[in-house]
Amino acid sequence: MRVRTEAKREAIIEAAAEVFLEAGFEGASMSQIATRAGGSKRTLYGYFPSKEELFVAVAHSVAERFFQPVLMTLQETTEDLPTALQRFGEDTLGFLCNEQSVQMWQTIIGVAGRSDVGALFFETGPKKGMQHVADFLQRQMDLGRLRQSDPMMAARHLHALLESETLMPRLFGLLKAPSNAYLREATQRALQTFFAGYAPAAVQTAGDPACQ
């Protein structure tokens, strides 16, 4: 009986990440990955039943390495809300828009139409991350810093605003290697719109010229 170990699983993921990066999802084979990991295809399939599931594991490994600290910082922050979200936005976009991440997103989108890899990745990764953001926003609503609303919808709106000037044009090749200054300013514009929509009712009323 073969014993599965976490160390072996991580070694396979690391080897797969290298092969996927070099050959792309379509060009990579389980044989190549097994050879790079120093094992057999039988061992590889014992950990990951398909190339799709292995790719999702690679994507999650990359995301967790970079994004988990960002989420942890947001959850534990003692900064005021605008400062906390500015930091969160810049850190998030720095990860989403780097070359490795863009290649990963493009690959997932490319194969999502003909396999379940896209849905599998979203359900076990981004959806969970979005829930963490929603939980944070719910606490801000309870403290009266944001208007009461559906926190998950607010989290989706926040991410959409952050990505509209950055990740979306990056995926289509319209934005090349955005600078930190660009990401900072894009985050500022996104948050201006977000706070305009989710500011507490008293703040929105005070800012309405018709009420002055």
Accessible surface in RSA format (square Angstrom, percent):
REM  Atomic radii and reference values for relative SASA: ProtOr
REM  Chains: A
REM  Algorithm: Lee & Richards
REM  Probe-radius: 1.40
REM  Slices: 20
REM RES _ NUM      All-atoms   Total-Side   Main-Chain    Non-polar    All polar
REM                ABS   REL    ABS   REL    ABS   REL    ABS   REL    ABS   REL
RES MET A   1   233.48 120.9 150.33  99.5  83.15 198.0 126.65 107.7 106.83 141.5
RES ARG A   2   152.52  64.0 132.89  67.7  19.63  46.7  64.34  87.9  88.19  53.4
RES VAL A   3   122.24  80.4  97.42  88.2  24.82  59.8 100.35  87.2  21.88  59.4
RES ARG A   4   163.10  68.5 139.82  71.3  23.28  55.4  44.41  60.7 118.69  71.9
RES THR A   5    66.31  47.2  57.82  58.6   8.49  20.2  60.27  81.0   6.04   9.1
RES GLU A   6   112.37  64.5 101.89  77.1  10.48  24.9  62.39 120.7  49.97  40.8
RES ALA A   7    78.18  71.9  62.31  96.2  15.87  36.1  70.20  98.9   7.98  21.1
RES LYS A   8    54.36  26.5  50.49  31.0   3.87   9.2  38.91  35.0  15.45  16.5
RES ARG A   9    82.98  34.8  82.98  42.3   0.00   0.0  18.13  24.8  64.85  39.3
RES GLU A  10    77.67  44.6  74.94  56.7   2.73   6.5  39.47  76.3  38.20  31.2
RES ALA A  11    42.85  39.4  34.32  53.0   8.54  19.4  39.45  55.6   3.40   9.0
RES ILE A  12     1.91   1.1   1.91   1.4   0.00   0.0   1.91   1.4   0.00   0.0
RES ILE A  13     7.86   4.5   7.86   5.9   0.00   0.0   7.86   5.7   0.00   0.0
RES GLU A  14   114.27  65.6 109.08  82.5   5.19  12.4  37.97  73.4  76.30  62.3
RES ALA A  15     6.59   6.1   4.12   6.4   2.47   5.6   6.24   8.8   0.35   0.9
RES ALA A  16     0.00   0.0   0.00   0.0   0.00   0.0   0.00   0.0   0.00   0.0
RES ALA A  17    25.01  23.0  20.05  30.9   4.96  11.3  21.10  29.7   3.91  10.4
RES GLU A  18    72.76  41.8  69.02  52.2   3.74   8.9  31.07  60.1  41.68  34.0
RES VAL A  19     3.90   2.6   3.90   3.5   0.00   0.0   3.90   3.4   0.00   0.0
RES PHE A  20    13.76   6.9   7.54   4.7   6.22  16.2   7.80   4.7   5.97  17.1
RES LEU A  21    99.85  55.6  75.48  54.0  24.37  61.3  80.41  56.5  19.43  52.3
RES GLU A  22   122.76  70.5  81.54  61.7  41.22  98.1  48.14  93.1  74.62  60.9
RES ALA A  23    42.20  38.8  15.97  24.6  26.24  59.7  25.97  36.6  16.24  43.0
RES GLY A  24    29.92  36.9   0.00   N/A  29.92  36.9  27.92  76.6   2.00   4.5
RES PHE A  25    14.52   7.3  10.49   6.5   4.03  10.5  10.49   6.4   4.03  11.5
RES GLU A  26   109.71  63.0  88.03  66.6  21.68  51.6  58.10 112.4  51.61  42.1
RES GLY A  27    47.60  58.7   0.00   N/A  47.60  58.7  27.97  76.8  19.62  43.9
RES ALA A  28     3.23   3.0   0.00   0.0   3.23   7.4   0.00   0.0   3.23   8.6
RES SER A  29    43.93  37.1  40.34  53.8   3.59   8.3  40.06  85.3   3.87   5.4
RES MET A  30    13.07   6.8   9.60   6.4   3.46   8.2   9.60   8.2   3.46   4.6
RES SER A  31    51.36  43.4  48.78  65.1   2.57   5.9  33.32  71.0  18.04  25.3
RES GLN A  32    85.61  47.9  76.86  56.2   8.75  20.8  35.36  75.3  50.25  38.1
RES ILE A  33     0.00   0.0   0.00   0.0   0.00   0.0   0.00   0.0   0.00   0.0
RES ALA A  34     4.66   4.3   3.00   4.6   1.66   3.8   4.66   6.6   0.00   0.0
RES THR A  35   109.02  77.5  92.25  93.5  16.77  40.0  70.49  94.7  38.53  58.2
RES ARG A  36   107.82  45.3  79.56  40.6  28.26  67.3  33.64  46.0  74.17  45.0
RES ALA A  37    20.29  18.7   1.87   2.9  18.42  41.9   6.46   9.1  13.83  36.6
RES GLY A  38    65.80  81.1   0.00   N/A  65.80  81.1  35.80  98.3  29.99  67.2
RES GLY A  39    36.17  44.6   0.00   N/A  36.17  44.6  20.73  56.9  15.43  34.6
RES SER A  40    54.06  45.7  43.90  58.6  10.16  23.4  47.69 101.6   6.37   8.9
RES LYS A  41    96.70  47.2  92.46  56.7   4.24  10.1  43.60  39.2  53.10  56.6
RES ARG A  42   175.87  73.8 161.61  82.4  14.25  33.9  59.17  80.9 116.70  70.7
RES THR A  43    26.90  19.1  24.42  24.8   2.48   5.9  18.99  25.5   7.91  12.0
RES LEU A  44     2.37   1.3   1.75   1.3   0.62   1.5   2.11   1.5   0.26   0.7
RES TYR A  45    92.55  43.2  81.95  46.6  10.60  27.6  56.22  42.3  36.32  44.8
RES GLY A  46    27.67  34.1   0.00   N/A  27.67  34.1  23.90  65.6   3.77   8.5
RES TYR A  47    33.56  15.7  14.35   8.2  19.21  50.0  12.88   9.7  20.68  25.5
RES PHE A  48     8.90   4.5   8.90   5.5   0.00   0.0   8.90   5.4   0.00   0.0
RES PRO A  49    88.25  64.3  68.08  62.1  20.17  73.3  71.44  59.0  16.81 104.5
RES SER A  50    32.30  27.3  29.45  39.3   2.84   6.6  29.18  62.1   3.12   4.4
RES LYS A  51    41.24  20.1  37.67  23.1   3.58   8.5  23.10  20.8  18.14  19.3
RES GLU A  52    47.76  27.4  47.76  36.1   0.00   0.0   7.85  15.2  39.91  32.6
RES GLU A  53    72.16  41.4  67.86  51.3   4.29  10.2  14.53  28.1  57.62  47.0
RES LEU A  54     0.00   0.0   0.00   0.0   0.00   0.0   0.00   0.0   0.00   0.0
RES PHE A  55     9.02   4.5   9.02   5.6   0.00   0.0   9.02   5.5   0.00   0.0
RES VAL A  56     8.00   5.3   7.97   7.2   0.03   0.1   8.00   7.0   0.00   0.0
RES ALA A  57    10.26   9.4   3.65   5.6   6.61  15.0   7.90  11.1   2.36   6.3
RES VAL A  58     9.79   6.4   9.79   8.9   0.00   0.0   9.79   8.5   0.00   0.0
RES ALA A  59     0.09   0.1   0.00   0.0   0.09   0.2   0.03   0.0   0.05   0.1
RES HIS A  60    28.37  15.5  28.28  19.7   0.09   0.2  24.37  25.1   4.00   4.7
RES SER A  61    25.86  21.9  16.94  22.6   8.93  20.6  11.74  25.0  14.12  19.8
RES VAL A  62     5.20   3.4   5.20   4.7   0.00   0.0   5.20   4.5   0.00   0.0
RES ALA A  63    18.75  17.2  18.64  28.8   0.11   0.2  18.75  26.4   0.00   0.0
RES GLU A  64   103.62  59.5  98.53  74.5   5.09  12.1  27.06  52.3  76.56  62.5
RES ARG A  65   140.22  58.9 117.37  59.8  22.85  54.4  66.17  90.4  74.05  44.9
RES PHE A  66    88.87  44.5  78.90  48.9   9.97  25.9  81.60  49.5   7.27  20.8
RES PHE A  67    30.62  15.3  30.62  19.0   0.00   0.0  30.62  18.6   0.00   0.0
RES GLN A  68    80.98  45.3  80.12  58.6   0.86   2.0  26.49  56.4  54.49  41.3
RES PRO A  69    75.48  55.0  67.98  62.0   7.51  27.3  74.50  61.5   0.98   6.1
RES VAL A  70    16.98  11.2  13.95  12.6   3.03   7.3  15.76  13.7   1.23   3.3
RES LEU A  71     6.81   3.8   6.81   4.9   0.00   0.0   6.81   4.8   0.00   0.0
RES MET A  72   101.72  52.7  99.74  66.0   1.98   4.7  88.74  75.4  12.99  17.2
RES THR A  73    65.14  46.3  59.16  60.0   5.97  14.2  37.22  50.0  27.91  42.2
RES LEU A  74     3.85   2.1   0.87   0.6   2.98   7.5   3.61   2.5   0.25   0.7
RES GLN A  75    54.62  30.5  33.34  24.4  21.28  50.7  26.22  55.8  28.40  21.5
RES GLU A  76   119.68  68.7  96.03  72.7  23.65  56.3  42.39  82.0  77.29  63.1
RES THR A  77    36.58  26.0   9.15   9.3  27.43  65.4  15.96  21.4  20.62  31.2
RES THR A  78   140.03  99.6 101.75 103.1  38.29  91.2  78.14 105.0  61.90  93.6
RES GLU A  79    58.90  33.8  41.11  31.1  17.79  42.4  34.23  66.2  24.66  20.1
RES ASP A  80    87.86  61.5  70.82  70.5  17.05  40.3  48.74 114.7  39.12  39.0
RES LEU A  81    11.36   6.3   6.58   4.7   4.78  12.0   8.54   6.0   2.82   7.6
RES PRO A  82    72.77  53.0  70.63  64.4   2.14   7.8  71.06  58.7   1.72  10.7
RES THR A  83    58.69  41.7  53.72  54.5   4.98  11.9  37.90  50.9  20.80  31.4
RES ALA A  84     3.86   3.6   0.76   1.2   3.10   7.1   1.79   2.5   2.07   5.5
RES LEU A  85     1.03   0.6   0.19   0.1   0.84   2.1   0.19   0.1   0.84   2.3
RES GLN A  86    32.77  18.3  32.77  23.9   0.00   0.0  28.25  60.1   4.52   3.4
RES ARG A  87   112.51  47.2 106.65  54.4   5.87  14.0  25.47  34.8  87.04  52.8
RES PHE A  88     4.80   2.4   1.45   0.9   3.34   8.7   4.65   2.8   0.15   0.4
RES GLY A  89     0.02   0.0   0.00   N/A   0.02   0.0   0.02   0.1   0.00   0.0
RES GLU A  90    50.33  28.9  44.79  33.9   5.54  13.2  11.22  21.7  39.12  31.9
RES ASP A  91    61.86  43.3  51.73  51.5  10.13  23.9  11.87  27.9  49.99  49.9
RES THR A  92     1.14   0.8   1.14   1.2   0.00   0.0   1.14   1.5   0.00   0.0
RES LEU A  93     0.04   0.0   0.04   0.0   0.00   0.0   0.04   0.0   0.00   0.0
RES GLY A  94    33.92  41.8   0.00   N/A  33.92  41.8  23.26  63.8  10.66  23.9
RES PHE A  95    13.16   6.6   7.99   5.0   5.17  13.4  11.52   7.0   1.64   4.7
RES LEU A  96    19.30  10.7  19.30  13.8   0.00   0.0  19.30  13.6   0.00   0.0
RES CYS A  97     5.31   4.0   2.03   2.3   3.28   7.7   2.56   6.5   2.75   3.0
RES ASN A  98    49.92  34.4  41.43  40.0   8.49  20.4  36.24  87.2  13.68  13.2
RES GLU A  99    98.15  56.3  93.30  70.6   4.85  11.5  52.84 102.2  45.31  37.0
RES GLN A 100    67.16  37.6  62.02  45.3   5.13  12.2  24.21  51.5  42.94  32.6
RES SER A 101     0.23   0.2   0.23   0.3   0.00   0.0   0.00   0.0   0.23   0.3
RES VAL A 102     4.75   3.1   4.75   4.3   0.00   0.0   4.75   4.1   0.00   0.0
RES GLN A 103    66.64  37.3  63.89  46.7   2.76   6.6  27.37  58.3  39.28  29.8
RES MET A 104    14.78   7.7  10.19   6.7   4.59  10.9  12.65  10.8   2.12   2.8
RES TRP A 105    29.39  11.8  28.43  13.8   0.96   2.2  29.39  15.7   0.00   0.0
RES GLN A 106    78.03  43.6  67.55  49.4  10.48  24.9  28.01  59.6  50.01  37.9
RES THR A 107    30.55  21.7  22.86  23.2   7.69  18.3  10.39  14.0  20.16  30.5
RES ILE A 108    12.97   7.4  12.97   9.7   0.00   0.0  12.97   9.3   0.00   0.0
RES ILE A 109   109.09  62.1  97.02  72.3  12.07  29.1  98.75  71.1  10.34  28.1
RES GLY A 110    39.77  49.0   0.00   N/A  39.77  49.0  31.49  86.4   8.28  18.5
RES VAL A 111     4.96   3.3   4.96   4.5   0.00   0.0   4.96   4.3   0.00   0.0
RES ALA A 112    42.84  39.4  27.41  42.3  15.43  35.1  27.53  38.8  15.31  40.6
RES GLY A 113    80.46  99.2   0.00   N/A  80.46  99.2  43.08 118.2  37.38  83.7
RES ARG A 114   157.20  66.0 119.57  61.0  37.64  89.6  74.82 102.2  82.39  49.9
RES SER A 115    37.66  31.8  13.48  18.0  24.18  55.7  27.83  59.3   9.83  13.8
RES ASP A 116    98.01  68.7  89.07  88.7   8.94  21.1  38.91  91.6  59.11  58.9
RES VAL A 117     0.00   0.0   0.00   0.0   0.00   0.0   0.00   0.0   0.00   0.0
RES GLY A 118    10.89  13.4   0.00   N/A  10.89  13.4   7.60  20.9   3.30   7.4
RES ALA A 119    66.16  60.8  52.05  80.3  14.11  32.1  59.93  84.4   6.23  16.5
RES LEU A 120    60.20  33.5  55.13  39.4   5.06  12.7  59.66  41.9   0.54   1.5
RES PHE A 121    10.26   5.1  10.26   6.4   0.00   0.0  10.26   6.2   0.00   0.0
RES PHE A 122    91.76  45.9  91.76  56.8   0.00   0.0  91.76  55.6   0.00   0.0
RES GLU A 123    87.34  50.1  79.38  60.1   7.96  19.0  36.19  70.0  51.15  41.8
RES THR A 124    57.08  40.6  45.95  46.6  11.13  26.5  45.71  61.4  11.37  17.2
RES GLY A 125    18.03  22.2   0.00   N/A  18.03  22.2  13.40  36.8   4.63  10.4
RES PRO A 126    46.31  33.8  32.85  29.9  13.46  48.9  44.06  36.4   2.25  14.0
RES LYS A 127    89.04  43.4  88.42  54.2   0.62   1.5  48.85  44.0  40.19  42.8
RES LYS A 128   125.39  61.2 121.30  74.4   4.09   9.7  74.81  67.3  50.57  53.9
RES GLY A 129    10.33  12.7   0.00   N/A  10.33  12.7   9.32  25.6   1.02   2.3
RES MET A 130    31.06  16.1  28.92  19.1   2.14   5.1  29.23  24.9   1.83   2.4
RES GLN A 131    83.85  46.9  83.85  61.3   0.00   0.0  37.89  80.6  45.96  34.9
RES HIS A 132    78.80  43.1  78.68  54.7   0.12   0.3  48.94  50.4  29.86  34.7
RES VAL A 133     0.12   0.1   0.12   0.1   0.00   0.0   0.12   0.1   0.00   0.0
RES ALA A 134     0.96   0.9   0.72   1.1   0.24   0.5   0.93   1.3   0.03   0.1
RES ASP A 135    59.91  42.0  56.82  56.6   3.09   7.3  16.12  37.9  43.79  43.7
RES PHE A 136     6.40   3.2   6.40   4.0   0.00   0.0   6.40   3.9   0.00   0.0
RES LEU A 137     0.00   0.0   0.00   0.0   0.00   0.0   0.00   0.0   0.00   0.0
RES GLN A 138    55.72  31.2  55.72  40.7   0.00   0.0  30.77  65.5  24.96  18.9
RES ARG A 139    98.18  41.2  97.15  49.5   1.03   2.4  60.15  82.2  38.03  23.1
RES GLN A 140    11.72   6.6  11.72   8.6   0.00   0.0   0.01   0.0  11.72   8.9
RES MET A 141     4.28   2.2   0.00   0.0   4.28  10.2   0.00   0.0   4.28   5.7
RES ASP A 142    98.06  68.7  64.17  63.9  33.89  80.1  28.73  67.6  69.33  69.1
RES LEU A 143   111.60  62.2  80.97  57.9  30.63  77.0  86.48  60.7  25.12  67.6
RES GLY A 144    45.92  56.6   0.00   N/A  45.92  56.6  31.32  86.0  14.59  32.7
RES ARG A 145   119.98  50.4 106.36  54.2  13.63  32.4  31.38  42.9  88.60  53.7
RES LEU A 146     2.93   1.6   0.00   0.0   2.93   7.4   0.00   0.0   2.93   7.9
RES ARG A 147    87.25  36.6  81.88  41.7   5.37  12.8  28.15  38.5  59.11  35.8
RES GLN A 148   113.01  63.2  90.80  66.4  22.21  52.9  62.55 133.1  50.46  38.3
RES SER A 149    34.43  29.1  11.04  14.7  23.39  53.9  27.28  58.1   7.14  10.0
RES ASP A 150    81.31  57.0  68.27  67.9  13.04  30.8  32.19  75.8  49.12  49.0
RES PRO A 151    32.32  23.6  32.32  29.5   0.00   0.0  32.32  26.7   0.00   0.0
RES MET A 152    36.64  19.0  36.64  24.2   0.00   0.0  35.38  30.1   1.26   1.7
RES MET A 153    80.76  41.8  80.35  53.2   0.40   1.0  66.89  56.9  13.86  18.4
RES ALA A 154     0.00   0.0   0.00   0.0   0.00   0.0   0.00   0.0   0.00   0.0
RES ALA A 155     0.00   0.0   0.00   0.0   0.00   0.0   0.00   0.0   0.00   0.0
RES ARG A 156   115.64  48.6 110.91  56.5   4.73  11.3  33.75  46.1  81.89  49.6
RES HIS A 157    79.52  43.5  78.24  54.4   1.27   3.3  55.74  57.4  23.78  27.7
RES LEU A 158     0.76   0.4   0.76   0.5   0.00   0.0   0.76   0.5   0.00   0.0
RES HIS A 159    19.44  10.6  19.44  13.5   0.00   0.0  15.00  15.5   4.44   5.2
RES ALA A 160    59.86  55.0  48.56  74.9  11.30  25.7  55.17  77.7   4.69  12.4
RES LEU A 161    50.06  27.9  45.92  32.9   4.13  10.4  46.32  32.5   3.74  10.1
RES LEU A 162     2.24   1.2   1.43   1.0   0.81   2.0   1.53   1.1   0.71   1.9
RES GLU A 163    41.76  24.0  41.76  31.6   0.00   0.0   1.99   3.9  39.77  32.5
RES SER A 164    64.17  54.2  45.35  60.5  18.82  43.4  38.12  81.2  26.06  36.5
RES GLU A 165    59.84  34.4  54.75  41.4   5.09  12.1  34.36  66.5  25.48  20.8
RES THR A 166     0.00   0.0   0.00   0.0   0.00   0.0   0.00   0.0   0.00   0.0
RES LEU A 167    15.37   8.6  15.37  11.0   0.00   0.0  15.37  10.8   0.00   0.0
RES MET A 168    90.59  46.9  90.33  59.8   0.26   0.6  72.01  61.2  18.59  24.6
RES PRO A 169    28.75  21.0  25.77  23.5   2.98  10.8  28.55  23.6   0.20   1.2
RES ARG A 170    21.27   8.9  19.18   9.8   2.09   5.0   0.00   0.0  21.27  12.9
RES LEU A 171    24.85  13.8  14.05  10.1  10.80  27.1  14.05   9.9  10.80  29.1
RES PHE A 172   148.37  74.2 119.71  74.1  28.67  74.6 126.34  76.6  22.03  63.1
RES GLY A 173    30.50  37.6   0.00   N/A  30.50  37.6  18.34  50.3  12.16  27.2
RES LEU A 174   146.82  81.8 112.75  80.7  34.07  85.6 115.77  81.3  31.05  83.6
RES LEU A 175    29.11  16.2  28.35  20.3   0.76   1.9  29.05  20.4   0.06   0.2
RES LYS A 176   151.47  73.9 133.35  81.8  18.11  43.1  93.52  84.2  57.95  61.7
RES ALA A 177    80.59  74.1  59.06  91.1  21.53  49.0  63.57  89.5  17.02  45.1
RES PRO A 178    23.21  16.9   2.91   2.7  20.30  73.8   7.50   6.2  15.71  97.6
RES SER A 179    64.31  54.3  51.46  68.7  12.85  29.6  50.44 107.4  13.86  19.4
RES ASN A 180   122.85  84.7 115.24 111.4   7.61  18.3  27.03  65.1  95.82  92.6
RES ALA A 181    42.29  38.9  40.12  61.9   2.17   4.9  40.12  56.5   2.17   5.7
RES TYR A 182    68.89  32.2  66.04  37.6   2.85   7.4  51.56  38.7  17.33  21.4
RES LEU A 183    10.66   5.9  10.66   7.6   0.00   0.0  10.66   7.5   0.00   0.0
RES ARG A 184    99.02  41.6  98.99  50.5   0.03   0.1  25.94  35.5  73.08  44.3
RES GLU A 185    81.63  46.9  81.15  61.4   0.48   1.1  18.43  35.7  63.20  51.6
RES ALA A 186     2.42   2.2   0.65   1.0   1.77   4.0   0.72   1.0   1.69   4.5
RES THR A 187     0.00   0.0   0.00   0.0   0.00   0.0   0.00   0.0   0.00   0.0
RES GLN A 188    80.23  44.9  76.40  55.8   3.83   9.1  20.93  44.6  59.29  45.0
RES ARG A 189    99.77  41.9  95.64  48.8   4.13   9.8  57.58  78.7  42.19  25.6
RES ALA A 190     5.34   4.9   1.33   2.1   4.01   9.1   5.16   7.3   0.18   0.5
RES LEU A 191    10.05   5.6  10.00   7.2   0.05   0.1  10.05   7.1   0.00   0.0
RES GLN A 192   127.41  71.2 113.30  82.8  14.11  33.6  45.73  97.3  81.67  61.9
RES THR A 193    77.49  55.1  69.85  70.8   7.65  18.2  46.51  62.5  30.98  46.8
RES PHE A 194     2.14   1.1   0.23   0.1   1.91   5.0   2.14   1.3   0.00   0.0
RES PHE A 195    44.67  22.3  43.63  27.0   1.04   2.7  43.96  26.7   0.70   2.0
RES ALA A 196    73.37  67.5  46.37  71.6  27.00  61.4  58.45  82.3  14.92  39.5
RES GLY A 197    32.99  40.7   0.00   N/A  32.99  40.7  30.44  83.5   2.56   5.7
RES TYR A 198    15.16   7.1  15.16   8.6   0.00   0.0   9.11   6.8   6.05   7.5
RES ALA A 199    12.46  11.5  11.92  18.4   0.54   1.2  12.46  17.6   0.00   0.0
RES PRO A 200    30.62  22.3  30.15  27.5   0.47   1.7  30.62  25.3   0.00   0.0
RES ALA A 201    68.75  63.2  63.86  98.5   4.89  11.1  64.34  90.6   4.41  11.7
RES ALA A 202    79.58  73.2  63.15  97.4  16.43  37.4  71.55 100.8   8.03  21.3
RES VAL A 203    87.81  57.8  82.49  74.7   5.32  12.8  85.23  74.1   2.58   7.0
RES GLN A 204    68.37  38.2  53.19  38.9  15.18  36.1  31.49  67.0  36.87  28.0
RES THR A 205    72.72  51.7  68.52  69.5   4.20  10.0  46.82  62.9  25.90  39.2
RES ALA A 206    66.58  61.2  49.30  76.1  17.27  39.3  59.97  84.5   6.60  17.5
RES GLY A 207    56.11  69.2   0.00   N/A  56.11  69.2  33.37  91.6  22.73  50.9
RES ASP A 208    58.78  41.2  54.51  54.3   4.27  10.1  14.79  34.8  43.99  43.9
RES PRO A 209   109.05  79.5  96.24  87.7  12.81  46.6  97.19  80.2  11.85  73.7
RES ALA A 210    95.08  87.4  51.59  79.6  43.49  98.9  65.02  91.6  30.06  79.6
RES CYS A 211    76.48  57.9  37.50  41.8  38.98  91.6  17.10  43.3  59.38  64.0
RES GLN A 212   156.97  87.8  87.85  64.2  69.12 164.6  68.42 145.6  88.54  67.2
END  Absolute sums over single chains surface
CHAIN  1 A    11404.9       9181.7       2223.2       6730.1       4674.8
END  Absolute sums over all chains
TOTAL         11404.9       9181.7       2223.2       6730.1       4674.8
